[in-house]
Amino acid sequence: MLKKRKAFLTLLTVAWMILLATPSFAKSFSLRDAGPSLWIFMIIGAVIILLQLIPATILFFSFIGSVSTMTLRRKKVPGKDRMKEEEKMVLPGYGPLAVEK
């Protein structure tokens, strides 16, 4: 039963494709009266394509920034402290605390 149904659907699809491909069923159309609607369609399509450039530029410059940061970043030297002695801040009361029980 299942094989007969698949064969019938395949035959029906092939027949439908043949009927649509014949010149008598093919519809002809003219672009003579499609002027304003064609221009509106093209303008809306161009706007949609241009709006895709906004996230594309954000992703592009994000990629460039991350790659340049990884390649141009200075390596940290473990024993070298970057702050000068004058820039270091001493916190008042910094030291061991006595805890009473």
TORKEKOL-381293 format. One record per residue: residue number from 1; residue in three letters; y, x, z of N, C-alpha, C, O in turn. Coordinates in Angstrom, 1 decimal. Example, Ala and Ser with C-alpha at 12.3 -4.5 7.8 and 13.67 -1.06 7.14 Angstrom:
<lumdos>
1	ALA	-5.7	13.2	7.8	-4.5	12.3	7.8	-3.3	13.2	7.8	-3.3	14.2	8.5
2	SER	-2.2	12.8	7.1	-1.1	13.7	7.1	0.0	12.9	7.9	1.1	13.4	8.0
</lumdos>
This chain:
<lumdos>
1	MET	-1.2	0.8	0.0	0.0	0.0	0.0	1.3	0.9	0.0	2.2	0.6	-0.7
2	LEU	1.2	1.9	0.8	2.4	2.8	0.9	2.6	3.6	-0.4	3.8	3.8	-0.8
3	LYS	1.5	4.0	-1.0	1.7	4.7	-2.3	2.2	3.8	-3.4	3.0	4.2	-4.2
4	LYS	1.8	2.5	-3.4	2.3	1.6	-4.4	3.8	1.3	-4.2	4.6	1.2	-5.1
5	ARG	4.2	1.2	-2.9	5.6	1.0	-2.6	6.5	2.2	-3.0	7.6	2.0	-3.6
6	LYS	6.0	3.4	-2.7	6.8	4.6	-3.1	6.9	4.7	-4.6	7.9	5.1	-5.2
7	ALA	5.8	4.4	-5.3	5.8	4.5	-6.8	6.7	3.4	-7.4	7.4	3.7	-8.3
8	PHE	6.7	2.2	-6.8	7.6	1.2	-7.2	9.1	1.6	-7.0	9.9	1.4	-7.9
9	LEU	9.4	2.1	-5.9	10.8	2.6	-5.6	11.2	3.7	-6.5	12.4	3.7	-7.0
10	THR	10.3	4.6	-6.8	10.6	5.7	-7.7	10.9	5.1	-9.1	11.8	5.6	-9.8
11	LEU	10.0	4.2	-9.6	10.2	3.6	-10.9	11.5	2.8	-11.0	12.2	2.9	-12.0
12	LEU	11.8	2.1	-9.9	13.1	1.3	-9.9	14.3	2.3	-9.9	15.3	1.9	-10.6
13	THR	14.2	3.4	-9.2	15.3	4.3	-9.2	15.5	5.0	-10.6	16.6	5.1	-11.1
14	VAL	14.4	5.3	-11.2	14.5	5.9	-12.6	15.1	4.9	-13.6	15.9	5.3	-14.4
15	ALA	14.6	3.7	-13.5	15.1	2.6	-14.4	16.6	2.4	-14.2	17.4	2.2	-15.1
16	TRP	17.0	2.4	-12.9	18.5	2.2	-12.6	19.3	3.3	-13.2	20.4	3.1	-13.7
17	MET	18.8	4.6	-13.1	19.5	5.7	-13.6	19.6	5.6	-15.1	20.7	6.0	-15.7
18	ILE	18.6	5.2	-15.8	18.6	5.1	-17.2	19.6	4.0	-17.7	20.3	4.2	-18.6
19	LEU	19.6	2.9	-17.0	20.5	1.8	-17.3	21.9	2.2	-17.1	22.8	1.9	-17.9
20	LEU	22.2	3.0	-16.1	23.6	3.4	-15.8	24.0	4.5	-16.8	25.2	4.6	-17.1
21	ALA	23.1	5.2	-17.4	23.4	6.3	-18.3	23.7	5.8	-19.8	24.2	6.5	-20.6
22	THR	23.2	4.6	-20.1	23.4	4.1	-21.4	24.9	3.7	-21.7	25.6	3.3	-20.8
23	PRO	25.4	3.9	-22.9	26.8	3.7	-23.2	27.2	2.2	-23.0	28.4	2.0	-22.7
24	SER	26.3	1.3	-23.2	26.7	-0.1	-23.0	27.1	-0.5	-21.6	27.9	-1.4	-21.3
25	PHE	26.5	0.2	-20.6	26.8	-0.1	-19.2	27.8	0.9	-18.6	28.4	0.6	-17.6
26	ALA	28.1	1.9	-19.3	29.1	2.9	-18.9	30.5	2.2	-19.0	30.8	1.7	-20.1
27	LYS	31.3	2.3	-18.0	32.6	1.7	-18.1	33.6	2.8	-18.5	33.7	3.9	-18.0
28	SER	34.5	2.4	-19.5	35.5	3.3	-19.9	36.8	2.9	-19.1	37.0	1.7	-18.8
29	PHE	37.6	3.9	-18.8	38.8	3.6	-18.1	39.9	4.4	-18.7	39.7	5.4	-19.4
30	SER	41.1	4.0	-18.5	42.3	4.6	-19.1	43.2	5.1	-18.0	43.4	4.4	-17.0
31	LEU	43.8	6.2	-18.1	44.8	6.7	-17.1	46.2	6.3	-17.5	47.2	6.8	-16.8
32	ARG	46.4	5.4	-18.4	47.7	5.0	-18.9	48.4	4.2	-17.7	49.6	4.5	-17.5
33	ASP	47.7	3.4	-17.0	48.4	2.6	-16.0	48.1	3.2	-14.6	48.5	2.6	-13.6
34	ALA	47.6	4.3	-14.5	47.2	4.9	-13.2	48.3	6.0	-12.8	48.0	6.8	-11.9
35	GLY	49.5	6.0	-13.4	50.5	7.0	-13.1	50.9	7.1	-11.6	50.6	8.1	-11.0
36	PRO	51.5	6.0	-11.0	52.0	6.2	-9.6	50.8	6.4	-8.6	50.9	7.2	-7.7
37	SER	49.7	5.7	-8.8	48.6	5.8	-7.9	48.0	7.2	-8.0	47.5	7.8	-7.0
38	LEU	48.0	7.8	-9.2	47.4	9.1	-9.4	48.3	10.1	-8.7	47.8	11.1	-8.0
39	TRP	49.7	10.0	-8.8	50.6	10.9	-8.1	50.5	10.8	-6.6	50.5	11.8	-5.9
40	ILE	50.4	9.6	-6.1	50.2	9.4	-4.7	48.9	10.0	-4.2	48.9	10.7	-3.1
41	PHE	47.9	9.8	-4.9	46.6	10.5	-4.5	46.7	12.0	-4.5	46.2	12.6	-3.6
42	MET	47.4	12.6	-5.5	47.5	14.0	-5.6	48.4	14.5	-4.5	48.1	15.6	-3.9
43	ILE	49.5	13.8	-4.2	50.4	14.2	-3.1	49.7	14.2	-1.7	49.8	15.1	-0.9
44	ILE	49.0	13.1	-1.5	48.3	13.0	-0.2	47.2	14.1	-0.1	47.0	14.7	1.0
45	GLY	46.5	14.4	-1.2	45.5	15.4	-1.2	46.2	16.8	-0.9	45.6	17.6	-0.2
46	ALA	47.3	17.1	-1.5	48.0	18.3	-1.3	48.5	18.5	0.1	48.4	19.5	0.7
47	VAL	49.0	17.4	0.7	49.4	17.4	2.1	48.2	17.7	3.1	48.3	18.5	4.0
48	ILE	47.1	17.1	2.8	45.9	17.3	3.6	45.4	18.8	3.5	45.1	19.4	4.5
49	ILE	45.5	19.3	2.3	45.1	20.7	2.1	46.1	21.7	2.8	45.7	22.6	3.5
50	LEU	47.4	21.4	2.7	48.4	22.2	3.4	48.3	22.1	4.9	48.6	23.1	5.6
51	LEU	47.9	20.9	5.4	47.8	20.8	6.9	46.6	21.6	7.4	46.6	22.0	8.6
52	GLN	45.7	22.0	6.6	44.5	22.8	7.0	45.0	24.2	7.2	44.3	25.0	7.8
53	LEU	46.1	24.6	6.6	46.6	26.0	6.8	47.1	26.3	8.2	47.0	27.5	8.6
54	ILE	47.5	25.3	9.0	48.0	25.5	10.3	46.9	26.1	11.2	47.1	27.2	11.8
55	PRO	45.8	25.4	11.4	44.7	26.0	12.2	44.2	27.3	11.6	43.7	28.2	12.3
56	ALA	44.2	27.4	10.3	43.6	28.6	9.7	44.5	29.8	10.0	44.0	30.9	10.3
57	THR	45.8	29.7	10.0	46.7	30.8	10.4	46.6	31.1	11.9	46.6	32.3	12.2
58	ILE	46.4	30.1	12.7	46.2	30.4	14.1	45.0	31.2	14.4	45.0	32.2	15.1
59	LEU	43.9	30.8	13.7	42.6	31.5	13.8	42.7	32.9	13.2	42.2	33.9	13.8
60	PHE	43.4	33.1	12.1	43.6	34.4	11.5	44.3	35.4	12.4	43.9	36.5	12.6
61	PHE	45.5	34.9	12.9	46.3	35.8	13.7	45.6	36.1	15.1	45.8	37.1	15.7
62	SER	44.9	35.1	15.6	44.1	35.3	16.8	43.1	36.4	16.6	42.9	37.3	17.4
63	PHE	42.4	36.4	15.4	41.4	37.4	15.1	42.0	38.7	14.9	41.5	39.7	15.5
64	ILE	43.2	38.8	14.2	43.9	40.1	14.1	44.3	40.6	15.4	44.2	41.8	15.7
65	GLY	44.8	39.8	16.3	45.3	40.2	17.6	44.1	40.8	18.5	44.2	41.8	19.1
66	SER	43.0	40.1	18.4	41.9	40.5	19.3	41.3	41.8	18.7	40.9	42.7	19.5
67	VAL	41.2	42.0	17.4	40.6	43.2	16.8	41.6	44.4	17.1	41.1	45.4	17.4
68	SER	42.9	44.2	16.9	43.8	45.3	17.2	43.8	45.6	18.6	44.0	46.8	19.0
69	THR	43.7	44.7	19.5	43.6	45.0	21.0	42.4	45.8	21.3	42.5	46.7	22.1
70	MET	41.3	45.4	20.7	40.1	46.2	21.0	40.1	47.6	20.5	39.6	48.5	21.1
71	THR	40.7	47.8	19.3	40.8	49.1	18.7	41.9	50.0	19.2	41.7	51.2	19.3
72	LEU	43.0	49.5	19.6	44.2	50.3	20.0	44.4	50.4	21.5	45.3	51.0	21.9
73	ARG	43.5	49.8	22.3	43.7	49.8	23.7	43.4	51.2	24.2	42.4	51.8	23.8
74	ARG	44.2	51.6	25.2	43.9	52.9	25.8	42.7	52.8	26.8	42.5	51.7	27.4
75	LYS	42.0	53.8	26.9	40.8	53.9	27.7	41.3	54.2	29.2	42.2	55.0	29.4
76	LYS	40.7	53.5	30.1	41.0	53.8	31.5	40.3	55.0	32.0	39.1	55.2	31.8
77	VAL	41.1	55.9	32.7	40.5	57.1	33.3	40.2	56.7	34.7	41.1	56.3	35.4
78	PRO	39.0	56.9	35.2	38.6	56.4	36.5	39.4	57.1	37.7	39.8	56.5	38.6
79	GLY	39.6	58.4	37.6	40.3	59.1	38.7	41.8	59.1	38.6	42.5	59.6	39.5
80	LYS	42.4	58.6	37.6	43.8	58.7	37.4	44.5	57.4	37.8	44.1	56.3	37.3
81	ASP	45.4	57.5	38.7	46.1	56.3	39.1	47.4	56.2	38.2	48.2	57.1	38.1
82	ARG	47.6	55.0	37.7	48.8	54.9	36.7	50.1	54.7	37.5	51.2	55.0	36.9
83	MET	50.1	54.3	38.7	51.4	54.0	39.4	51.9	55.3	40.0	51.1	56.1	40.6
84	LYS	53.1	55.5	40.0	53.8	56.7	40.6	53.8	56.4	42.1	53.7	55.3	42.6
85	GLU	54.1	57.5	42.8	54.1	57.4	44.3	55.3	56.5	44.8	55.2	55.8	45.8
86	GLU	56.4	56.6	44.0	57.6	55.8	44.4	57.4	54.3	44.2	58.0	53.4	44.8
87	GLU	56.5	53.9	43.2	56.3	52.5	42.8	55.3	51.8	43.8	55.2	50.6	43.8
88	LYS	54.5	52.6	44.5	53.6	52.0	45.4	54.3	51.3	46.6	55.3	51.8	47.1
89	MET	53.8	50.2	47.0	54.4	49.4	48.0	53.5	49.5	49.3	52.3	49.3	49.2
90	VAL	54.1	49.7	50.4	53.4	49.8	51.7	53.6	48.4	52.3	54.7	48.0	52.5
91	LEU	52.5	47.8	52.7	52.6	46.5	53.3	52.7	46.7	54.8	52.0	47.5	55.4
92	PRO	53.6	46.0	55.5	53.7	46.1	56.9	52.5	45.5	57.6	52.0	44.5	57.2
93	GLY	52.1	46.2	58.7	51.0	45.7	59.4	49.7	46.0	58.8	48.7	45.3	59.2
94	TYR	49.6	46.8	57.8	48.4	47.1	57.1	47.6	48.1	58.0	48.0	49.2	58.2
95	GLY	46.4	47.8	58.3	45.5	48.6	59.1	44.5	47.8	59.8	44.3	46.6	59.6
96	PRO	43.7	48.5	60.6	42.6	47.8	61.3	43.1	46.8	62.4	44.1	47.1	63.0
97	LEU	42.5	45.7	62.5	42.9	44.7	63.5	41.9	44.7	64.6	40.7	44.8	64.4
98	ALA	42.4	44.5	65.8	41.6	44.3	66.9	41.3	42.8	67.1	42.2	42.0	67.2
99	VAL	40.0	42.5	67.2	39.6	41.1	67.4	39.2	40.9	68.8	38.3	41.6	69.3
100	GLU	39.8	39.9	69.5	39.4	39.7	70.9	38.4	38.5	70.9	38.5	37.5	70.2
101	LYS	37.4	38.6	71.8	36.4	37.5	71.9	36.7	36.8	73.2	36.0	35.8	73.5
</lumdos>
